[in-house]
Amino acid sequence: MTSTVAKICRYPVKGLSPEALETVTLAEGRGLPQDRRFALTPGTTAVDGPTIPWMPKSGFLTLLNHEKLAKLTTRFDDDTGMLSIERGGKPVAKGNITTTVGRGMIEDFFAAYMGKDAPGRPRLVESEPGAMLSDHRNAVVSLINLASVKDLERVTGAPIDPLRFRGNVYLDGLDAWTEFDWVERPITLGDVKLTITNRIDRCGATSVDPETGERDLNLVKDLQRGFGHIDMGVYASVTTGSAIATGDHLRLAD
């Protein structure tokens, strides 16, 4: 069975909306460029300056506890550092988040938008060079098998938007759950070589509809009930960098 890259996504600000890419160049030991480069912390999280090392997701504003973040659509411009935010298709905030002034403008917006839903004034932070503010301590790429998501729909009895799982690479043309057999195995995507490191265990953030911001499914419970685990997707580390694009084939090493 031929498997191909169906979709590529990055998430420049942790917890905010995905950005679809047609192609991306990956480097050894790194995740997608700009992926989880920034994050929002509540006032209760102690940070020393705007640049921070990796920390657990409990230190950030995420969909796990702040589903209204999904009601926003964001876009980050690599060249200008500009983060644009829309709500309901209308622009609501904009700022260069690589500068103190721009970060302050975005923080002002989130302080008003989150209100009492976030303790203290939200602060926009950036990862250290070479780091990612993802749920995984190491810089990785997350892969989602669309057939596994489809199989989970048998249990939920409702359609599931694969973006609930906030993956980087969505794969088409596989048997359901076959990705779990790849752990510790090398694969290639186009000309990129990766090693699958581990399965991804899921949390309540997947309960949030990425379009509406409503908490309408309990996918952690459904995974456990239907399959005896709470995993969806796998993490991979890049061992040989190159470009990947939608339509590229996945190959398993011998």
Sine and cosine of phi, psi and omega as CSV:
sin_phi,cos_phi,sin_psi,cos_psi,sin_omega,cos_omega
0.00,0.00,0.74,-0.67,-0.02,-1.00
-1.00,0.02,0.81,-0.58,0.05,-1.00
-0.95,-0.31,0.67,-0.74,-0.01,-1.00
-0.77,-0.64,0.34,-0.94,0.08,-1.00
-0.97,0.23,0.92,-0.40,-0.03,-1.00
-1.00,0.03,-0.54,0.84,-0.08,-1.00
-0.37,-0.93,0.58,-0.82,0.09,-1.00
-0.83,-0.56,0.75,-0.67,-0.02,-1.00
-0.71,-0.71,0.54,-0.84,0.18,-0.98
-0.81,-0.58,0.29,-0.96,-0.03,-1.00
-0.71,-0.71,0.99,0.12,-0.10,-1.00
-0.83,0.56,-0.60,0.80,0.05,-1.00
-0.91,-0.41,0.88,-0.47,-0.03,-1.00
-0.80,0.59,0.75,-0.66,0.04,-1.00
1.00,0.00,-0.23,0.97,0.00,-1.00
-0.98,-0.18,-0.12,-0.99,-0.25,-0.97
-0.95,0.31,0.43,-0.90,0.04,-1.00
-0.97,0.23,0.37,-0.93,0.13,-0.99
-0.83,-0.55,0.86,-0.51,-0.02,-1.00
-0.98,0.18,0.64,-0.77,0.01,-1.00
-0.82,-0.57,0.63,-0.78,0.11,-0.99
-0.99,0.16,-0.55,0.84,0.02,-1.00
-0.48,-0.87,0.41,-0.91,0.02,-1.00
-0.42,-0.91,0.56,-0.83,0.04,-1.00
-0.98,-0.21,0.81,-0.58,-0.02,-1.00
-0.97,-0.25,0.53,-0.85,0.02,-1.00
-0.89,-0.46,0.46,-0.89,-0.01,-1.00
-0.83,0.56,0.76,-0.65,0.06,-1.00
0.96,0.27,0.19,0.98,-0.03,-1.00
-0.84,-0.54,0.31,-0.95,0.15,-0.99
-1.00,0.00,-0.27,-0.96,0.07,-1.00
-0.91,0.42,0.67,-0.74,0.06,-1.00
-0.81,0.58,0.73,-0.68,0.01,-1.00
0.97,0.24,-0.10,0.99,-0.06,-1.00
-0.94,0.33,0.81,-0.59,-0.02,-1.00
0.78,0.63,0.61,0.79,0.07,-1.00
-0.95,0.31,-0.55,0.83,-0.04,-1.00
-0.86,-0.51,0.30,-0.95,0.07,-1.00
-0.38,-0.93,0.29,-0.96,0.07,-1.00
-0.95,-0.32,0.76,-0.65,0.08,-1.00
-0.94,-0.33,0.57,-0.82,0.13,-0.99
-0.97,0.25,0.21,-0.98,-0.01,-1.00
-0.89,0.47,-0.32,0.95,-0.02,-1.00
-0.99,0.13,-0.17,0.99,0.03,-1.00
-1.00,-0.02,0.85,-0.53,-0.01,-1.00
-0.99,0.17,0.87,-0.50,0.07,-1.00
-0.78,-0.63,0.56,-0.83,-0.03,-1.00
-0.95,-0.30,1.00,0.07,-0.01,-1.00
1.00,-0.03,0.07,-1.00,-0.08,-1.00
-0.98,0.20,-0.25,0.97,0.00,-1.00
-0.93,-0.36,0.78,-0.62,-0.12,-0.99
-0.72,-0.69,0.39,-0.92,0.17,-0.99
-0.98,0.20,0.05,-1.00,0.04,-1.00
-0.85,0.52,0.59,-0.80,0.14,-0.99
-0.56,-0.83,0.36,-0.93,-0.02,-1.00
-0.88,0.47,0.38,-0.93,-0.06,-1.00
-0.90,0.44,-0.31,0.95,0.02,-1.00
-0.90,0.43,-0.28,0.96,0.01,-1.00
-1.00,0.04,0.03,1.00,-0.10,-1.00
-0.84,-0.54,0.26,-0.97,0.22,-0.98
-0.99,0.16,0.87,-0.50,-0.01,-1.00
-0.65,-0.76,0.14,-0.99,0.01,-1.00
-0.92,0.40,-0.31,0.95,0.02,-1.00
-0.82,0.57,-0.68,0.73,-0.03,-1.00
-0.86,-0.51,-0.10,1.00,-0.10,-1.00
-0.70,-0.71,0.94,0.33,-0.10,-0.99
-0.90,0.43,-0.35,0.94,-0.02,-1.00
-0.92,0.39,-0.24,0.97,0.10,-0.99
-0.86,0.50,-0.50,0.86,-0.04,-1.00
-0.94,0.33,-0.24,0.97,0.02,-1.00
-0.98,0.20,-0.09,1.00,-0.03,-1.00
-0.97,-0.24,0.56,-0.83,0.13,-0.99
-0.91,-0.42,0.80,-0.60,-0.07,-1.00
-0.83,-0.55,0.41,-0.91,0.05,-1.00
-0.58,-0.81,0.79,-0.62,0.02,-1.00
-0.95,-0.32,0.75,-0.66,0.03,-1.00
-0.99,-0.15,0.91,-0.42,-0.05,-1.00
-0.86,0.50,-0.62,0.79,-0.12,-0.99
-0.97,0.26,-0.63,0.78,-0.08,-1.00
-0.98,-0.21,-0.24,0.97,-0.07,-1.00
0.97,0.25,0.18,0.98,-0.09,-1.00
-0.99,0.12,0.80,-0.60,0.15,-0.99
-0.97,-0.23,0.84,-0.54,0.03,-1.00
-0.94,-0.33,0.68,-0.73,-0.05,-1.00
-0.83,-0.56,0.74,-0.67,0.09,-1.00
-0.83,-0.56,0.47,-0.88,0.14,-0.99
-0.72,-0.69,0.84,-0.54,-0.04,-1.00
0.88,0.47,0.52,0.85,0.01,-1.00
0.99,0.15,0.02,1.00,-0.02,-1.00
-0.93,-0.37,0.72,-0.70,0.04,-1.00
-0.88,0.48,0.72,-0.69,0.00,-1.00
-0.81,-0.58,-0.32,0.95,0.01,-1.00
-0.27,-0.96,0.42,-0.91,-0.01,-1.00
-0.34,-0.94,0.66,-0.75,0.04,-1.00
-0.16,-0.99,0.50,-0.87,0.07,-1.00
-0.98,0.17,0.97,-0.24,-0.15,-0.99
-0.99,0.11,0.13,0.99,0.17,-0.98
-1.00,-0.06,0.01,1.00,0.01,-1.00
-0.86,-0.51,0.38,-0.92,0.01,-1.00
-0.89,0.45,-0.69,0.72,-0.02,-1.00
-0.91,0.42,-0.71,0.70,-0.01,-1.00
-0.90,0.44,-0.66,0.75,0.05,-1.00
-0.89,0.46,-0.64,0.77,0.00,-1.00
-0.88,0.47,-0.61,0.80,0.02,-1.00
-0.91,0.42,-0.67,0.74,0.02,-1.00
-0.93,0.35,-0.61,0.79,0.04,-1.00
-0.90,0.44,-0.63,0.77,0.06,-1.00
-0.86,0.51,-0.69,0.72,0.01,-1.00
-0.88,0.48,-0.75,0.66,-0.07,-1.00
-0.94,0.34,-0.49,0.87,0.09,-1.00
-0.88,0.47,-0.67,0.74,0.02,-1.00
-0.96,0.27,-0.66,0.75,-0.08,-1.00
-0.93,0.36,-0.69,0.72,-0.03,-1.00
-0.98,0.21,-0.56,0.83,0.01,-1.00
0.81,0.58,-0.74,-0.67,-0.03,-1.00
-0.96,0.27,-0.13,0.99,0.01,-1.00
-0.95,0.30,-0.27,0.96,0.04,-1.00
-0.81,-0.58,0.82,-0.57,-0.02,-1.00
-0.93,0.36,0.81,-0.58,0.01,-1.00
0.96,0.26,0.01,-1.00,-0.02,-1.00
-0.99,0.17,0.82,-0.57,0.05,-1.00
-0.88,0.48,0.56,-0.83,0.01,-1.00
-0.80,-0.60,0.72,-0.69,0.01,-1.00
-1.00,-0.02,0.82,-0.57,-0.04,-1.00
-0.83,-0.55,0.30,-0.95,-0.03,-1.00
-0.81,-0.59,0.57,-0.82,0.00,-1.00
-0.95,0.30,0.43,-0.90,0.15,-0.99
-0.86,0.51,0.42,-0.91,0.06,-1.00
-0.82,0.57,0.76,-0.65,0.01,-1.00
1.00,0.07,-0.14,0.99,-0.02,-1.00
-0.98,-0.21,0.19,-0.98,0.09,-1.00
-0.71,-0.70,0.57,-0.82,0.05,-1.00
-1.00,-0.10,0.72,0.70,0.03,-1.00
-1.00,0.04,0.00,-1.00,0.03,-1.00
-0.96,0.29,-0.27,0.96,-0.03,-1.00
-0.98,-0.21,0.72,-0.70,-0.07,-1.00
-0.88,0.48,-0.60,0.80,-0.02,-1.00
-1.00,-0.03,0.39,-0.92,0.04,-1.00
-0.96,0.28,0.90,-0.45,-0.08,-1.00
-0.68,-0.73,0.18,-0.98,0.12,-0.99
-0.90,-0.43,0.74,-0.68,0.00,-1.00
-0.98,-0.18,0.71,-0.70,-0.04,-1.00
-0.90,-0.43,0.73,-0.69,0.01,-1.00
-0.86,-0.51,0.81,-0.59,0.07,-1.00
-1.00,0.06,0.92,-0.40,-0.05,-1.00
-0.89,0.46,-0.48,0.88,0.03,-1.00
-0.93,0.38,-0.55,0.84,0.05,-1.00
-0.93,0.37,-0.65,0.76,0.07,-1.00
-0.88,0.48,-0.68,0.73,0.02,-1.00
-0.89,0.46,-0.64,0.77,0.00,-1.00
-0.92,0.40,-0.56,0.83,0.06,-1.00
-0.89,0.45,-0.47,0.88,0.04,-1.00
-0.88,0.47,-0.43,0.90,0.07,-1.00
-0.88,0.47,-0.55,0.84,-0.03,-1.00
-0.99,0.12,-0.68,0.73,-0.04,-1.00
-0.96,0.28,-0.47,0.88,-0.08,-1.00
0.93,0.36,0.33,0.94,-0.02,-1.00
-0.55,-0.83,0.49,-0.87,0.05,-1.00
-0.91,0.42,0.53,-0.85,-0.02,-1.00
-0.83,-0.56,0.85,-0.52,0.12,-0.99
-0.95,0.30,0.88,-0.48,-0.01,-1.00
-0.85,0.53,-0.35,0.94,0.01,-1.00
-0.92,0.39,-0.22,0.98,0.11,-0.99
-0.85,0.53,-0.45,0.89,-0.08,-1.00
-1.00,-0.06,0.00,1.00,0.18,-0.98
0.74,0.67,0.73,0.68,0.01,-1.00
-0.99,0.12,0.25,-0.97,0.10,-0.99
-1.00,0.01,-0.69,0.73,-0.04,-1.00
-0.80,-0.60,0.84,-0.55,0.03,-1.00
-0.97,-0.25,0.78,-0.62,-0.13,-0.99
-0.94,-0.34,0.68,-0.73,0.02,-1.00
-0.90,-0.45,0.45,-0.89,0.11,-0.99
1.00,-0.01,0.24,0.97,0.03,-1.00
-0.97,-0.25,0.32,-0.95,0.22,-0.98
-0.96,0.27,0.50,-0.87,0.01,-1.00
-0.87,0.49,0.70,-0.72,0.13,-0.99
0.94,0.33,0.04,1.00,-0.01,-1.00
-0.90,0.44,-0.38,0.93,-0.01,-1.00
-0.88,0.47,-0.42,0.91,0.01,-1.00
-0.94,0.35,-0.33,0.94,0.04,-1.00
-0.98,0.18,-0.11,0.99,-0.08,-1.00
-1.00,-0.02,-0.12,0.99,-0.10,-1.00
-0.82,0.57,0.77,-0.63,-0.05,-1.00
0.96,0.27,0.16,0.99,0.04,-1.00
-0.97,-0.25,0.52,-0.85,0.10,-0.99
-0.99,0.11,0.56,-0.83,0.08,-1.00
-0.68,-0.73,0.22,-0.98,0.15,-0.99
-0.80,-0.60,0.62,-0.79,0.15,-0.99
-0.86,-0.51,0.95,-0.33,-0.17,-0.99
0.88,0.48,-0.87,-0.49,0.05,-1.00
-0.97,-0.24,0.07,1.00,0.00,-1.00
-1.00,0.07,0.74,-0.67,0.06,-1.00
-0.97,-0.26,0.73,-0.68,-0.02,-1.00
-0.71,-0.71,0.35,-0.94,0.15,-0.99
-0.87,-0.49,0.80,-0.61,0.03,-1.00
-0.95,0.30,0.80,-0.60,-0.10,-1.00
-0.98,-0.18,-0.68,0.74,-0.02,-1.00
-0.19,-0.98,0.27,-0.96,0.09,-1.00
-0.96,0.27,0.38,-0.92,-0.02,-1.00
-0.97,-0.26,0.91,-0.41,0.08,-1.00
-0.99,0.13,0.57,-0.82,-0.18,-0.98
-0.95,-0.30,0.39,-0.92,0.00,-1.00
-0.81,-0.59,-0.07,-1.00,-0.08,-1.00
-0.92,0.39,-0.14,0.99,0.07,-1.00
-0.87,0.49,-0.47,0.88,-0.01,-1.00
-0.95,0.33,-0.19,0.98,0.04,-1.00
-0.96,0.28,-0.25,0.97,-0.10,-0.99
-1.00,-0.02,0.80,-0.60,0.09,-1.00
-0.94,0.35,0.86,-0.51,-0.07,-1.00
-0.93,0.37,-0.25,0.97,0.03,-1.00
-1.00,0.00,-0.69,0.72,-0.12,-0.99
-0.99,-0.16,-0.37,0.93,-0.09,-1.00
0.98,0.21,0.16,0.99,0.01,-1.00
-1.00,0.02,0.60,-0.80,0.06,-1.00
-1.00,-0.01,1.00,0.00,-0.22,-0.97
-0.90,-0.44,-0.12,0.99,0.04,-1.00
-0.70,-0.71,0.38,-0.93,0.10,-0.99
-0.87,-0.49,0.99,0.16,-0.13,-0.99
-0.95,0.30,-0.47,0.88,0.08,-1.00
-0.89,0.46,-0.72,0.69,0.03,-1.00
-0.90,0.44,-0.66,0.75,-0.02,-1.00
-0.93,0.38,-0.61,0.79,0.07,-1.00
-0.89,0.46,-0.72,0.70,-0.01,-1.00
-0.90,0.43,-0.68,0.74,-0.02,-1.00
-0.93,0.37,-0.63,0.77,-0.09,-1.00
-1.00,0.02,-0.47,0.88,-0.16,-0.99
-0.73,-0.68,-0.07,1.00,0.04,-1.00
0.97,0.24,0.30,0.95,0.08,-1.00
-0.45,-0.89,0.12,-0.99,0.00,-1.00
-0.85,-0.52,0.54,0.84,-0.10,-1.00
-0.97,-0.22,0.59,-0.81,0.14,-0.99
-0.50,-0.87,0.89,-0.45,0.01,-1.00
1.00,-0.01,0.13,-0.99,0.01,-1.00
-0.68,-0.73,0.46,-0.89,0.13,-0.99
-1.00,-0.06,0.52,-0.86,0.05,-1.00
-0.66,-0.75,0.58,-0.81,0.12,-0.99
-0.97,-0.23,0.64,-0.77,-0.02,-1.00
-0.99,0.14,0.83,-0.55,0.02,-1.00
-0.97,-0.24,-0.47,0.88,0.10,-0.99
-0.67,-0.74,0.89,-0.46,-0.08,-1.00
-0.99,0.15,0.42,-0.91,0.10,-1.00
-0.02,-1.00,-0.17,-0.98,0.02,-1.00
-1.00,-0.09,0.57,-0.82,0.19,-0.98
-0.83,-0.55,0.41,-0.91,-0.02,-1.00
-0.58,-0.82,0.37,-0.93,0.10,-0.99
-0.86,0.52,0.66,-0.75,-0.05,-1.00
0.99,-0.11,-0.27,0.96,0.05,-1.00
-0.90,0.44,0.51,-0.86,-0.01,-1.00
-1.00,0.02,0.53,-0.85,0.16,-0.99
-0.99,-0.13,0.69,-0.72,0.06,-1.00
-0.75,-0.66,0.65,-0.76,0.08,-1.00
-1.00,-0.03,0.65,-0.76,0.04,-1.00
-0.95,0.30,0.47,-0.88,0.03,-1.00
-0.93,0.36,0.00,0.00,0.00,0.00
